[in-house]
């Protein structure tokens, strides 16, 4: 399977290979089908995809380990070296280094270096050297030890790594790499890109010494570097010490951190500059019984997005988030009561929740009363009859209705005379245009999606500063209908 780069083989082919492999063994003569069934049931190594009649190892590592063992026993080191540069083979080479005897490991490494020196393609040369270096992390003993030194010397020329794949191969070489990796001030041009490769290597090597080497990189604020620092945290299973020791130094800026499990939230208090958080799935906002309000402990949290959460029914835990200014709710949601927003500093709110069934209802719009919202983007079934279900006391300057045109009415929009920008989907009716004309401060209208009638918008071209169209719009048709003597700037984004 390794030789043929196969991950699966047919049932018939598997039987044929077993029959061939049994020749000369005590099991010779046993029916291949019976032998295959025995292996499937008893070894835990193979499984069958019944729908496709295919056989595969339960994990590719088993395949590679057994193939490496077979090749080492058969003395097929040259076969390993000849294929080492291939994606489907280098793990087999590592497994061979782990199982080979000390002189066999030295022989394997020398062959890899010789082939690397003979290659004309520089990428293949670099890869073979890195694979040889990675083998050092798998081999307990190399004899003579001079071979180990030769490999390490060759690997020094490939530091820092040139890409993430090389970084991961280099990390497999083990702790000897740590002292060779550059500090931030030694990176040269494209420092943020190179820094991300170095951090990937350090994080995969792991250990306290690697953490010490990572720490100077926390002063770099480029997004690629921040991404790698967070990825490194995942490598350490979101260890709290990593957050306290390293991430507390990071300037996150506008970076949005995605969180999928509750256990991570209390550790975010160490991320002192984190401003934006995205919760995915059923992550509770607090554990009131134990007095845990982890979101409130994130000192500079200003933006929160809650996605596909069917656990949260109200937003009371957010009252303690004193710096929170932006909230977005999307995906399947059990949220019904948002009255807690009146006791928060949230100014920008996006409500795009979904319910699995109509009977489960939707957010009670009356519970928005008292909120300090200057921006509201909303999709809600009650807006089909007009906007009177929205509280009149909202200090809105910008309103976006994402309901489709046939499921939306802008009647009642004049109750928010402070509106400066309105965004809608699809064609507007004459009554909706008249309602928009009643807004004394309206300066910007955004229309998304297809529009059947542009002429209906003509009364607005003399009162607005900007009229913006996003979607499949015919520029000529728009300008013919609206642009002849319009005072508004017309922007079209097909």
Secondary structure per residue as TSV (DSSP state, phi and psi in degrees):
chain	resnum	aa	ss	phi	psi
A	1	X	-	360.0	-40.3
A	2	X	T	-64.4	-45.4
A	3	X	T	-59.7	-35.5
A	4	X	T	-96.1	8.8
A	5	X	T	52.1	43.0
A	6	X	-	-101.4	135.2
A	7	X	S	-101.2	-22.3
A	8	X	-	-139.2	149.7
A	9	X	E	-133.5	156.6
A	10	X	E	-69.0	158.8
A	11	X	H	-58.7	-44.3
A	12	X	H	-64.1	-43.3
A	13	X	H	-66.0	-38.1
A	14	X	H	-62.5	-42.8
A	15	X	H	-62.3	-42.6
A	16	X	H	-63.9	-40.2
A	17	X	H	-69.0	-37.9
A	18	X	H	-65.3	-40.5
A	19	X	H	-62.0	-41.7
A	20	X	H	-67.5	-39.1
A	21	X	H	-70.1	-23.9
A	22	X	T	-81.6	-7.4
A	23	X	T	-61.8	128.0
A	24	X	T	86.5	-3.6
A	25	X	S	-98.4	166.0
A	26	X	T	-63.1	-24.1
A	27	X	T	-80.8	-0.2
A	28	X	T	-58.9	132.9
A	29	X	T	103.0	-19.5
A	30	X	S	-70.8	139.4
A	31	X	-	-60.9	127.9
A	32	X	H	-56.6	-38.7
A	33	X	H	-62.4	-40.1
A	34	X	H	-69.0	-38.7
A	35	X	H	-65.8	-43.1
A	36	X	H	-62.9	-42.9
A	37	X	H	-63.0	-38.8
A	38	X	H	-62.4	-44.2
A	39	X	H	-65.8	-41.4
A	40	X	H	-61.0	-40.5
A	41	X	H	-82.1	-39.5
A	42	X	H	-99.4	-26.7
A	43	X	T	-89.4	-26.9
A	44	X	S	74.9	9.8
A	45	X	S	-96.2	-33.4
A	46	X	E	-116.3	157.4
A	47	X	E	-143.0	160.0
A	48	X	E	-117.5	131.4
A	49	X	E	-89.3	100.3
A	50	X	T	-62.3	-34.3
A	51	X	T	-67.5	-32.1
A	52	X	T	-108.4	-1.4
A	53	X	T	55.4	44.4
A	54	X	E	-117.0	148.2
A	55	X	E	-111.9	138.2
A	56	X	E	-149.5	161.1
A	57	X	E	-72.8	147.6
A	58	X	S	-64.7	-25.4
A	59	X	S	-147.5	140.3
A	60	X	H	-59.3	-28.0
A	61	X	H	-58.8	-37.4
A	62	X	H	-62.4	-43.7
A	63	X	H	-60.0	-48.7
A	64	X	H	-66.1	-39.6
A	65	X	H	-63.4	-46.9
A	66	X	H	-69.1	-36.6
A	67	X	H	-65.2	-42.7
A	68	X	H	-62.4	-43.3
A	69	X	H	-59.7	-43.6
A	70	X	H	-65.1	-41.1
A	71	X	H	-70.5	-37.5
A	72	X	H	-64.8	-44.7
A	73	X	H	-63.5	-34.6
A	74	X	T	-85.5	0.2
A	75	X	T	68.1	30.9
A	76	X	-	-95.2	48.3
A	77	X	H	-64.4	-36.0
A	78	X	H	-65.3	-33.2
A	79	X	H	-64.0	-42.1
A	80	X	H	-61.0	-45.6
A	81	X	H	-65.7	-40.0
A	82	X	H	-64.7	-25.7
A	83	X	H	-111.0	1.4
A	84	X	T	-58.9	-29.0
A	85	X	T	-76.2	-10.7
A	86	X	S	-81.6	144.0
A	87	X	T	-58.1	-35.3
A	88	X	T	-84.3	1.0
A	89	X	T	-116.3	-25.8
A	90	X	H	-66.1	-29.6
A	91	X	H	-65.3	-33.0
A	92	X	H	-65.0	-39.6
A	93	X	H	-62.5	-42.9
A	94	X	H	-60.9	-44.0
A	95	X	H	-63.3	-35.7
A	96	X	H	-65.9	-41.8
A	97	X	H	-62.5	-34.1
A	98	X	H	-70.7	-28.9
A	99	X	H	-100.7	-19.9
A	100	X	S	-72.2	156.0
A	101	X	-	-75.3	165.1
A	102	X	H	-57.6	-41.6
A	103	X	H	-71.2	-33.7
A	104	X	H	-66.8	-37.7
A	105	X	H	-62.7	-45.8
A	106	X	H	-59.7	-41.5
A	107	X	H	-62.9	-45.1
A	108	X	H	-59.7	-45.4
A	109	X	H	-65.4	-42.3
A	110	X	H	-63.5	-40.3
A	111	X	H	-63.0	-40.5
A	112	X	H	-62.3	-43.8
A	113	X	H	-65.9	-40.6
A	114	X	H	-62.5	-43.2
A	115	X	H	-66.0	-38.8
A	116	X	H	-60.4	-41.8
A	117	X	H	-69.1	-27.2
A	118	X	H	-86.5	-16.1
A	119	X	-	-70.9	142.2
A	120	X	S	-91.1	-25.1
A	121	X	-	-85.5	118.2
A	122	X	H	-63.5	-36.6
A	123	X	H	-61.8	-41.8
A	124	X	H	-67.0	-40.1
A	125	X	H	-58.7	-49.9
A	126	X	H	-60.7	-41.0
A	127	X	H	-66.1	-41.6
A	128	X	H	-64.0	-39.3
A	129	X	H	-64.3	-43.1
A	130	X	H	-65.2	-37.5
A	131	X	H	-65.4	-40.4
A	132	X	H	-61.5	-43.3
A	133	X	H	-63.6	-41.0
A	134	X	H	-63.9	-32.8
A	135	X	H	-59.9	-28.5
A	136	X	H	-61.7	-29.3
A	137	X	T	-75.4	-12.7
A	138	X	T	-103.2	-25.2
A	139	X	-	-90.1	126.9
A	140	X	S	-68.6	-45.0
A	141	X	-	-136.9	138.6
A	142	X	-	-121.2	126.5
A	143	X	S	-132.5	126.3
A	144	X	S	-75.5	155.6
A	145	X	T	-68.1	-18.3
A	146	X	H	-58.1	-30.0
A	147	X	H	-65.0	-39.9
A	148	X	H	-59.6	-43.9
A	149	X	H	-63.4	-38.9
A	150	X	H	-63.5	-41.7
A	151	X	H	-65.5	-44.9
A	152	X	H	-61.1	-39.4
A	153	X	H	-64.8	-42.6
A	154	X	H	-63.7	-37.7
A	155	X	H	-68.8	-29.0
A	156	X	H	-58.0	-31.5
A	157	X	T	-71.1	-10.6
A	158	X	T	-109.3	21.2
A	159	X	-	-116.1	129.1
A	160	X	S	-75.0	157.8
A	161	X	-	-63.6	151.3
A	162	X	S	-92.0	-11.3
A	163	X	S	-160.9	174.9
A	164	X	H	-67.3	-35.7
A	165	X	H	-63.3	-44.7
A	166	X	H	-63.9	-35.5
A	167	X	H	-62.2	-41.9
A	168	X	H	-69.6	-37.3
A	169	X	H	-65.5	-42.1
A	170	X	H	-63.5	-37.7
A	171	X	H	-62.7	-31.2
A	172	X	H	-67.5	-18.4
A	173	X	T	-69.2	-19.2
A	174	X	-	99.5	-174.0
A	175	X	G	-61.0	-19.2
A	176	X	G	-60.4	-22.1
A	177	X	G	-71.5	-26.0
A	178	X	G	-54.5	-47.2
A	179	X	G	-71.7	-13.2
A	180	X	G	-91.6	-20.6
A	181	X	S	-74.8	140.0
A	182	X	-	-76.4	154.9
A	183	X	-	-84.4	167.0
A	184	X	G	-53.2	-39.3
A	185	X	G	-74.3	-4.2
A	186	X	G	-106.5	10.2
A	187	X	-	-81.4	-30.5
A	188	X	-	78.2	-153.3
A	189	X	S	-64.5	157.7
A	190	X	S	53.8	43.6
A	191	X	H	-61.2	-34.6
A	192	X	H	-68.9	-38.5
A	193	X	H	-66.8	-47.9
A	194	X	H	-63.9	-38.6
A	195	X	H	-58.8	-40.3
A	196	X	H	-64.8	-36.4
A	197	X	H	-67.6	-40.7
A	198	X	H	-66.0	-43.0
A	199	X	H	-63.1	-40.3
A	200	X	H	-58.6	-44.3
A	201	X	H	-61.8	-48.8
A	202	X	H	-62.1	-43.9
A	203	X	H	-64.2	-37.0
A	204	X	H	-75.0	-28.4
A	205	X	H	-70.2	-45.4
A	206	X	-	76.2	178.2
A	207	X	S	93.2	165.1
A	208	X	H	-63.4	-37.1
A	209	X	H	-64.1	-38.1
A	210	X	H	-65.5	-39.5
A	211	X	H	-59.8	-42.5
A	212	X	H	-61.5	-37.0
A	213	X	H	-72.8	-29.2
A	214	X	H	-74.2	-32.9
A	215	X	H	-53.5	-43.3
A	216	X	G	-61.1	-24.0
A	217	X	G	-73.3	-15.6
A	218	X	G	-68.7	-12.5
A	219	X	G	-83.2	-8.7
A	220	X	-	-88.6	131.9
A	221	X	-	-106.6	3.3
A	222	X	-	-63.0	145.8
A	223	X	H	-61.5	-36.2
A	224	X	H	-64.2	-36.2
A	225	X	H	-69.8	-44.5
A	226	X	H	-61.1	-41.2
A	227	X	H	-57.4	-43.4
A	228	X	H	-71.4	-35.4
A	229	X	H	-62.9	-39.4
A	230	X	H	-71.9	-37.2
A	231	X	H	-63.6	-38.0
A	232	X	H	-60.3	-35.6
A	233	X	H	-62.4	-40.0
A	234	X	H	-63.3	-37.6
A	235	X	H	-57.8	-32.2
A	236	X	T	-99.1	24.6
A	237	X	T	52.9	41.7
A	238	X	T	54.3	44.1
A	239	X	-	-59.4	134.4
A	240	X	H	-66.3	-33.2
A	241	X	H	-63.5	-37.1
A	242	X	H	-61.5	-44.5
A	243	X	H	-63.4	-44.0
A	244	X	H	-71.0	-39.9
A	245	X	H	-82.7	-34.8
A	246	X	T	-115.0	-54.3
A	247	X	G	-70.2	-19.0
A	248	X	G	-66.2	-17.3
A	249	X	G	-92.6	-8.6
A	250	X	-	-83.3	137.9
A	251	X	-	-94.6	103.3
A	252	X	-	-78.1	-25.8
A	253	X	T	58.3	-128.1
A	254	X	T	-89.6	7.5
A	255	X	-	-62.8	134.1
A	256	X	E	-100.4	120.5
A	257	X	E	-92.6	126.2
A	258	X	E	-94.2	133.2
A	259	X	E	-128.7	133.3
A	260	X	-	-119.6	0.9
A	261	X	-	-146.2	147.4
A	262	X	H	-61.9	-40.3
A	263	X	H	-59.0	-19.5
A	264	X	H	-81.1	-28.1
A	265	X	H	-58.1	-47.0
A	266	X	G	-61.4	-23.4
A	267	X	G	-80.3	-13.0
A	268	X	G	-72.7	-10.2
A	269	X	G	-63.1	-21.8
A	270	X	G	-78.2	-16.3
A	271	X	-	-87.2	79.1
A	272	X	T	-67.2	-22.3
A	273	X	T	-104.6	2.8
A	274	X	-	-64.3	126.9
A	275	X	-	-113.8	-24.6
A	276	X	E	-127.2	131.3
A	277	X	E	-134.0	140.0
A	278	X	E	-125.4	116.7
A	279	X	E	-97.2	124.2
A	280	X	E	-113.4	124.0
A	281	X	S	88.0	-168.4
A	282	X	S	-80.2	71.6
A	283	X	-	-100.7	118.6
A	284	X	-	-68.3	149.9
A	285	X	S	-81.8	-21.7
A	286	X	-	-163.0	163.6
A	287	X	B	-121.1	89.3
A	288	X	G	-62.9	-33.9
A	289	X	G	-60.1	-38.8
A	290	X	G	-97.9	5.7
A	291	X	T	67.5	29.6
A	292	X	B	-100.0	118.5
A	293	X	-	-124.9	70.9
A	294	X	G	-61.9	-30.8
A	295	X	G	-64.3	-35.4
A	296	X	G	-68.6	-19.9
A	297	X	G	-85.3	-7.9
A	298	X	S	-81.4	108.4
A	299	X	T	-62.8	-29.3
A	300	X	T	-122.5	26.5
A	301	X	-	-66.1	118.6
A	302	X	-	-117.5	-23.5
A	303	X	E	-133.4	132.2
A	304	X	E	-135.2	133.3
A	305	X	E	-121.8	131.3
A	306	X	E	-116.3	114.9
A	307	X	E	-118.2	131.3
A	308	X	E	50.8	53.1
A	309	X	E	-115.2	113.2
A	310	X	S	-106.9	18.9
A	311	X	S	-103.1	-33.3
A	312	X	-	-84.4	121.8
A	313	X	-	-106.5	-18.3
A	314	X	B	-150.6	171.5
A	315	X	-	-114.6	19.9
A	316	X	G	-53.9	-37.9
A	317	X	G	-60.4	-19.3
A	318	X	G	-77.7	-11.7
A	319	X	G	-59.4	-30.3
A	320	X	G	-81.3	-7.6
A	321	X	-	-87.3	86.2
A	322	X	T	-66.3	-27.5
A	323	X	T	-98.8	1.2
A	324	X	-	-67.1	125.7
A	325	X	-	-123.2	-20.3
A	326	X	E	-131.5	132.7
A	327	X	E	-136.0	135.3
A	328	X	E	-130.0	129.5
A	329	X	E	-117.3	124.0
A	330	X	E	-147.6	166.7
A	331	X	E	77.1	-175.4
A	332	X	E	-59.4	133.4
A	333	X	E	-146.3	145.4
A	334	X	-	-103.8	7.3
A	335	X	-	-68.1	129.3
A	336	X	-	-125.1	-34.5
A	337	X	B	-115.5	117.9
A	338	X	-	-115.8	23.0
A	339	X	G	-62.7	-23.5
A	340	X	G	-62.8	-20.5
A	341	X	G	-60.7	-27.6
A	342	X	G	-63.9	-20.1
A	343	X	G	-104.2	13.5
A	344	X	S	-117.7	175.2
A	345	X	-	-97.4	16.8
A	346	X	-	-63.2	125.4
A	347	X	-	-112.6	-24.0
A	348	X	E	-120.3	122.7
A	349	X	E	-131.4	130.9
A	350	X	E	-118.4	120.0
A	351	X	E	-117.9	96.4
A	352	X	E	-126.7	52.2
A	353	X	E	-79.9	160.5
A	354	X	E	-123.4	145.2
A	355	X	-	-111.6	143.9
A	356	X	S	-68.1	-30.4
A	357	X	S	-138.9	154.0
A	358	X	G	-63.1	-30.8
A	359	X	G	-67.0	-17.9
A	360	X	G	-78.7	-7.5
A	361	X	-	77.3	-169.3
A	362	X	-	-144.0	178.5
A	363	X	-	-60.0	134.5
A	364	X	-	-75.4	106.6
A	365	X	G	-64.1	-24.9
A	366	X	G	-61.9	-26.0
A	367	X	G	-74.7	-2.0
A	368	X	G	-78.8	-10.9
A	369	X	T	-55.8	135.6
A	370	X	T	89.7	-11.0
A	371	X	-	-68.0	151.8
A	372	X	-	-94.8	38.3
A	373	X	-	-75.8	124.7
A	374	X	S	-100.3	-17.0
A	375	X	E	-132.3	131.4
A	376	X	E	-139.4	124.1
A	377	X	E	-116.0	125.4
A	378	X	E	-143.9	144.0
A	379	X	-	-128.9	118.9
A	380	X	-	-154.6	137.1
A	381	X	G	-63.1	-27.7
A	382	X	G	-72.0	-10.3
A	383	X	G	-80.9	-0.2
A	384	X	G	-69.1	-25.0
A	385	X	G	-100.2	0.7
A	386	X	-	128.7	-180.0
A	387	X	S	-102.8	13.6
A	388	X	T	-71.2	-15.2
A	389	X	T	-77.6	-14.6
A	390	X	S	-81.7	137.6
A	391	X	-	-60.5	141.1
A	392	X	T	-76.2	-18.8
A	393	X	T	-85.8	8.0
A	394	X	-	-74.7	128.7
A	395	X	-	-83.1	55.9
A	396	X	-	-72.7	135.4
A	397	X	S	-111.5	-21.8
A	398	X	E	-141.2	132.8
A	399	X	E	-133.4	129.8
A	400	X	E	-122.8	123.3
A	401	X	E	-107.7	117.8
A	402	X	-	-99.7	1.7
A	403	X	S	-59.3	148.7
A	404	X	-	-65.2	159.1
A	405	X	G	-54.7	-42.2
A	406	X	G	-74.3	-9.3
A	407	X	G	-114.3	24.2
A	408	X	-	-147.2	144.2
A	409	X	-	-137.0	133.2
A	410	X	-	-89.7	4.6
A	411	X	T	-62.0	131.1
A	412	X	T	101.0	-2.1
A	413	X	G	-68.8	-20.2
A	414	X	G	-68.0	-6.7
A	415	X	G	-72.7	-8.7
A	416	X	-	-120.0	77.9
A	417	X	T	-64.4	-11.8
A	418	X	T	-84.1	-1.2
A	419	X	-	-64.0	129.2
A	420	X	-	-110.9	-24.0
A	421	X	E	-141.1	134.3
A	422	X	E	-130.7	135.4
A	423	X	E	-123.0	135.5
A	424	X	E	-139.5	169.9
A	425	X	E	-109.2	130.7
A	426	X	S	76.2	-165.2
A	427	X	-	-70.0	139.2
A	428	X	-	-96.9	148.1
A	429	X	-	-87.6	166.1
A	430	X	H	-61.3	-37.8
A	431	X	H	-65.4	-37.6
A	432	X	H	-67.7	-39.7
A	433	X	H	-63.5	-41.9
A	434	X	H	-61.3	-38.8
A	435	X	H	-64.9	-39.9
A	436	X	H	-65.6	-33.5
A	437	X	H	-63.5	-20.6
A	438	X	T	-80.2	-6.5
A	439	X	-	-88.4	111.1
A	440	X	T	-68.7	-24.8
A	441	X	T	-106.0	1.5
A	442	X	-	-63.7	124.1
A	443	X	-	-125.9	-13.3
A	444	X	E	-142.5	123.4
A	445	X	E	-121.1	130.9
A	446	X	E	-116.8	128.1
A	447	X	E	-119.4	121.9
A	448	X	E	-110.2	149.8
A	449	X	S	83.8	180.0
A	450	X	-	-73.2	148.4
A	451	X	-	-125.5	129.0
A	452	X	S	-85.3	-28.8
A	453	X	-	-139.6	112.0
A	454	X	S	-86.9	-26.9
A	455	X	G	-57.4	-33.4
A	456	X	G	-62.4	-20.3
A	457	X	G	-86.0	-5.4
A	458	X	G	-55.9	-38.2
A	459	X	G	-59.9	-20.0
A	460	X	G	-87.5	-16.6
A	461	X	T	-70.6	-12.5
A	462	X	T	-99.6	-10.3
A	463	X	T	-110.5	-17.3
A	464	X	-	-95.0	159.3
A	465	X	S	-90.9	-35.7
A	466	X	E	-138.6	132.7
A	467	X	E	-123.6	120.9
A	468	X	E	-121.2	135.2
A	469	X	E	-123.1	127.2
A	470	X	E	-119.1	129.7
A	471	X	S	125.9	-160.3
A	472	X	S	-79.9	68.6
A	473	X	-	-103.0	141.8
A	474	X	-	-86.1	109.9
A	475	X	H	-57.8	-40.9
A	476	X	H	-63.7	-41.5
A	477	X	H	-66.6	-39.1
A	478	X	H	-63.5	-49.5
A	479	X	H	-68.6	-33.9
A	480	X	H	-64.3	-38.0
A	481	X	H	-81.3	-32.9
A	482	X	H	-124.0	-22.0
A	483	X	T	-90.7	-8.4
A	484	X	S	-57.3	-52.8
A	485	X	S	-131.2	29.1
A	486	X	-	-71.0	138.7
A	487	X	-	-87.9	-22.0
A	488	X	S	-75.4	146.3
A	489	X	E	-77.1	124.4
A	490	X	E	-101.9	120.1
A	491	X	E	-114.3	131.4
A	492	X	E	-122.8	123.8
A	493	X	E	-120.2	89.3
A	494	X	-	-60.4	360.0
